[in-house]
Amino acid sequence: MSNKIIEVQNIKVNIANINNNDYICISDFTKFKDGKSASDDVIRNWLRNRITLEFLGTWESIYNPNFNSVEFDGFRKEAGLHTFTLSVTEWCNKTNAIGIYSKRGKYGGTYAHKDIAFEFASSISPVFKLYLIKEFERLKTLENSNREWDVKRILTKNNYIIHIDAIKNYILPDNDYFKNKEWLKYAEEADILNVVLFNTTAKKWRELNPDLARNSNIRDYATINELTVLSNLESHNAELIKEGKAKEERFEILSEIAKHQLDILNNAEKIKLLGDKKNEE
């Protein structure tokens, strides 16, 4: 389990990821009440509310196949009575609930699935809830952006190794001169693919984009579709090298492959976008 922190109206809120689900520390929300009540008391008072229990029970019924609905019915009948009290631990132990739990130690507190956390935030402050949702969405946007970056790197990694191995074994002569100049051959082969896919060499791109070139390269700005094709081209080029094809012939073959594959991927993407737009309408 890993924790991340967002800041909501000057309050640090912890977020844990469990089985690819986000759980938000609702104990942190109670700091918004300026310390008038202990966090456990605020959460306990929220739990004893009938509307809260109805929401929690419905959520568990949808997402938790092991939810004990019999125990839940017992709590629901008592909810709202002056004598009724309920803690998070008791709720979890008796109903097998998974939407909310208490944690001790580092990053301790009461954590709730994001659906439940947003509901609890309403009881704290509608304004706080809105800012919480805004900061949470900002975090997820950032995570998705980083995930796309990781995907881009993974797409090119494996076939890059195959590509380099083919150049080493089939192009580079076994003598000291070429061993000392190996980087020239690698750069030339890489630029064949750059020209095929991006219509420019890495050097030319750096000259045209000096600011970007300080911390990145041409492939960092490629789309997912382009990098998918690039990964395929590296594999194809490795096979063509093994077959002894000249650079000029390989360039023509790879150009046709690149155009064909990009057209397929880009058209598929357009069709998906049109379908999504139609569904929204």
C-alpha positions as CSV (number, residue, x, y, z in Angstrom):
1,M,0.0,0.0,0.0
2,S,1.4,3.4,-1.0
3,N,0.3,6.8,0.3
4,K,0.0,10.1,-1.6
5,I,-0.9,13.5,-0.2
6,I,-3.1,16.2,-1.6
7,E,-3.8,19.6,0.0
8,V,-7.4,20.7,0.3
9,Q,-7.9,24.2,1.7
10,N,-4.6,24.1,3.5
11,I,-5.2,20.7,5.0
12,K,-3.0,17.7,4.0
13,V,-5.1,14.7,3.1
14,N,-3.6,11.2,2.7
15,I,-4.7,8.8,0.0
16,A,-3.9,5.1,0.0
17,N,-4.1,2.8,-3.0
18,I,-5.4,-0.7,-2.1
19,N,-6.0,-3.2,-4.9
20,N,-6.0,-0.4,-7.5
21,N,-8.7,1.5,-5.5
22,D,-8.2,4.9,-3.9
23,Y,-9.0,5.2,-0.2
24,I,-8.9,8.7,1.3
25,C,-8.2,9.4,4.9
26,I,-11.4,11.0,6.2
27,S,-9.8,11.6,9.6
28,D,-7.9,14.4,7.9
29,F,-11.1,16.1,6.9
30,T,-12.0,16.7,10.5
31,K,-9.2,19.2,10.8
32,F,-11.4,21.5,8.8
33,K,-13.6,21.9,11.9
34,D,-10.7,23.7,13.6
35,G,-10.2,21.0,16.2
36,K,-13.6,21.5,17.9
37,S,-14.1,17.7,18.0
38,A,-11.9,14.6,18.0
39,S,-11.8,13.0,14.5
40,D,-13.1,9.7,15.9
41,D,-16.1,11.4,17.5
42,V,-16.9,13.3,14.2
43,I,-16.8,10.0,12.2
44,R,-18.8,8.1,14.9
45,N,-21.5,10.7,14.9
46,W,-21.7,10.5,11.1
47,L,-21.9,6.7,11.2
48,R,-24.9,6.6,13.5
49,N,-27.0,8.6,11.1
50,R,-29.6,6.6,9.2
51,I,-28.9,8.2,5.8
52,T,-25.2,7.4,6.2
53,L,-25.9,3.8,7.0
54,E,-28.3,3.5,4.0
55,F,-25.5,4.9,1.8
56,L,-22.8,2.6,3.2
57,G,-25.1,-0.5,3.0
58,T,-26.0,0.2,-0.6
59,W,-22.4,0.8,-1.6
60,E,-21.3,-2.5,0.1
61,S,-24.2,-4.4,-1.5
62,I,-23.0,-3.3,-4.9
63,Y,-19.2,-3.8,-4.5
64,N,-18.8,-6.4,-1.8
65,P,-20.1,-9.9,-2.4
66,N,-19.2,-10.9,1.2
67,F,-21.2,-8.1,2.8
68,N,-23.3,-9.3,5.8
69,S,-26.7,-7.8,5.0
70,V,-28.3,-9.4,8.1
71,E,-26.0,-7.5,10.5
72,F,-26.5,-4.4,8.4
73,D,-30.3,-4.6,8.8
74,G,-29.8,-4.7,12.6
75,F,-27.7,-1.5,12.5
76,R,-30.2,0.2,10.2
77,K,-33.1,-0.5,12.6
78,E,-31.3,1.1,15.5
79,A,-29.9,4.1,13.5
80,G,-31.2,7.4,14.7
81,L,-31.9,6.3,18.2
82,H,-30.3,8.3,21.0
83,T,-28.7,5.1,22.5
84,F,-27.3,4.0,19.1
85,T,-23.5,4.2,18.6
86,L,-21.3,2.7,16.0
87,S,-17.5,2.7,15.4
88,V,-15.7,2.0,12.2
89,T,-14.1,-1.2,13.6
90,E,-17.5,-2.5,14.8
91,W,-19.1,-1.8,11.4
92,C,-16.3,-3.6,9.6
93,N,-16.1,-6.6,11.9
94,K,-19.8,-7.3,11.9
95,T,-20.7,-6.6,8.3
96,N,-17.4,-7.5,6.6
97,A,-17.4,-4.0,5.1
98,I,-14.6,-3.1,2.7
99,G,-15.5,0.5,1.9
100,I,-14.1,2.0,5.1
101,Y,-11.5,0.9,7.6
102,S,-9.3,2.2,10.4
103,K,-5.5,2.0,10.3
104,R,-2.9,2.5,13.1
105,G,0.7,3.6,12.9
106,K,2.2,5.7,10.1
107,Y,-0.4,7.3,7.9
108,G,-2.9,6.1,10.6
109,G,-6.6,7.1,10.7
110,T,-9.9,6.2,9.1
111,Y,-9.8,5.6,5.4
112,A,-12.8,5.4,3.1
113,H,-13.2,4.5,-0.6
114,K,-13.3,7.7,-2.6
115,D,-17.1,7.3,-3.2
116,I,-17.7,7.2,0.6
117,A,-15.0,9.8,1.3
118,F,-16.8,12.3,-0.9
119,E,-20.1,11.5,0.9
120,F,-18.4,12.1,4.3
121,A,-16.9,15.4,3.0
122,S,-20.5,16.7,2.5
123,S,-21.1,16.4,6.2
124,I,-17.9,18.4,6.9
125,S,-18.6,21.2,4.4
126,P,-20.0,21.4,0.9
127,V,-17.2,23.8,0.0
128,F,-14.6,21.5,1.4
129,K,-16.1,18.6,-0.7
130,L,-15.9,20.6,-3.9
131,Y,-12.2,21.5,-3.3
132,L,-11.5,17.8,-2.3
133,I,-13.0,16.6,-5.6
134,K,-11.0,19.2,-7.6
135,E,-7.7,18.3,-6.0
136,F,-8.4,14.5,-6.3
137,E,-9.1,14.9,-10.0
138,R,-6.0,17.0,-10.4
139,L,-4.0,14.1,-8.8
140,K,-5.5,11.5,-11.1
141,T,-4.8,13.6,-14.2
142,L,-1.2,13.9,-13.1
143,E,-1.0,10.1,-12.5
144,N,-2.5,9.3,-15.8
145,S,0.0,11.6,-17.5
146,N,2.9,9.8,-15.8
147,R,1.4,6.5,-16.7
148,E,1.3,7.4,-20.4
149,W,4.9,8.4,-20.1
150,D,5.8,4.9,-18.7
151,V,3.8,3.2,-21.4
152,K,5.7,5.2,-24.0
153,R,9.0,4.0,-22.6
154,I,7.9,0.4,-22.3
155,L,6.7,0.3,-25.9
156,T,10.2,1.0,-27.3
157,K,12.4,-0.8,-24.7
158,N,12.2,-4.5,-25.8
159,N,12.3,-4.1,-29.5
160,Y,15.1,-1.5,-29.1
161,I,17.3,-4.3,-27.6
162,I,16.5,-6.6,-30.6
163,H,17.3,-3.7,-33.0
164,I,20.7,-3.0,-31.4
165,D,21.6,-6.6,-31.3
166,A,20.9,-7.0,-35.1
167,I,23.1,-3.9,-35.8
168,K,25.9,-5.2,-33.7
169,N,25.9,-8.7,-35.2
170,Y,25.2,-8.0,-38.9
171,I,26.4,-4.5,-39.7
172,L,29.5,-3.7,-37.6
173,P,32.7,-5.2,-38.9
174,D,35.0,-6.9,-36.4
175,N,37.9,-4.5,-36.4
176,D,39.3,-1.8,-34.1
177,Y,38.3,1.2,-36.3
178,F,34.6,0.4,-36.4
179,K,34.6,-0.6,-32.7
180,N,35.8,2.8,-31.9
181,K,33.1,4.4,-34.1
182,E,30.2,2.1,-33.1
183,W,28.1,5.1,-32.1
184,L,28.0,6.4,-35.7
185,K,26.4,3.2,-37.0
186,Y,23.9,3.1,-34.2
187,A,23.0,6.8,-34.8
188,E,22.5,6.1,-38.5
189,E,20.2,3.2,-38.0
190,A,18.2,5.1,-35.4
191,D,17.8,8.0,-37.8
192,I,16.5,5.7,-40.6
193,L,13.5,5.1,-38.3
194,N,13.3,8.7,-37.3
195,V,13.0,9.8,-40.9
196,V,10.6,7.1,-41.7
197,L,8.3,8.0,-38.8
198,F,8.9,11.7,-38.1
199,N,10.3,12.9,-41.4
200,T,13.4,14.3,-39.7
201,T,16.7,13.2,-38.1
202,A,17.4,13.5,-34.4
203,K,20.0,16.1,-35.2
204,K,17.7,18.2,-37.3
205,W,15.0,18.0,-34.7
206,R,17.5,19.3,-32.0
207,E,18.5,22.2,-34.3
208,L,14.9,23.2,-34.8
209,N,13.9,22.7,-31.2
210,P,16.9,23.9,-29.1
211,D,14.9,24.6,-25.9
212,L,13.2,21.2,-25.9
213,A,16.4,19.3,-26.9
214,R,18.1,20.3,-23.6
215,N,16.2,17.8,-21.5
216,S,14.5,15.5,-24.1
217,N,14.6,14.0,-27.6
218,I,12.3,13.7,-30.6
219,R,10.8,10.4,-29.4
220,D,9.7,11.9,-26.1
221,Y,7.1,14.0,-28.1
222,A,5.8,11.1,-30.1
223,T,2.2,9.9,-29.7
224,I,1.3,6.5,-28.3
225,N,0.4,5.4,-31.9
226,E,3.7,6.6,-33.2
227,L,5.6,4.8,-30.5
228,T,3.6,1.6,-31.1
229,V,4.6,1.8,-34.8
230,L,8.2,2.7,-33.9
231,S,8.4,-0.4,-31.7
232,N,7.2,-2.5,-34.6
233,L,9.6,-0.8,-37.0
234,E,12.6,-1.7,-34.8
235,S,11.6,-5.4,-34.9
236,H,11.1,-5.3,-38.7
237,N,14.4,-3.5,-39.3
238,A,16.2,-6.0,-37.2
239,E,14.9,-8.8,-39.5
240,L,15.7,-6.9,-42.6
241,I,19.2,-6.3,-41.4
242,K,19.6,-10.1,-40.8
243,E,18.4,-10.7,-44.4
244,G,21.2,-8.4,-45.7
245,K,18.9,-5.7,-47.1
246,A,20.6,-2.5,-48.1
247,K,19.7,0.7,-46.2
248,E,17.9,2.2,-49.2
249,E,15.7,-0.9,-49.6
250,R,15.0,-1.1,-45.9
251,F,14.0,2.5,-45.9
252,E,11.4,1.9,-48.6
253,I,10.0,-1.2,-46.9
254,L,9.8,0.5,-43.5
255,S,8.2,3.6,-44.9
256,E,5.3,1.5,-46.3
257,I,4.9,-0.4,-43.1
258,A,4.9,2.8,-41.0
259,K,2.3,4.5,-43.2
260,H,0.1,1.4,-43.2
261,Q,0.2,0.9,-39.4
262,L,-0.2,4.5,-38.5
263,D,-3.3,4.8,-40.8
264,I,-4.9,1.8,-39.1
265,L,-4.2,3.1,-35.6
266,N,-5.2,6.7,-36.3
267,N,-8.4,5.6,-38.0
268,A,-9.3,3.3,-35.2
269,E,-8.8,6.2,-32.8
270,K,-11.1,8.4,-34.8
271,I,-13.8,5.8,-34.9
272,K,-13.6,5.4,-31.1
273,L,-13.8,9.2,-30.6
274,L,-16.8,9.4,-32.9
275,G,-18.4,6.5,-31.0
276,D,-17.8,8.1,-27.6
277,K,-19.2,11.4,-28.9
278,K,-22.3,9.7,-30.2
279,N,-22.8,7.9,-26.8
280,E,-22.6,11.3,-25.0
281,E,-25.3,12.7,-27.2
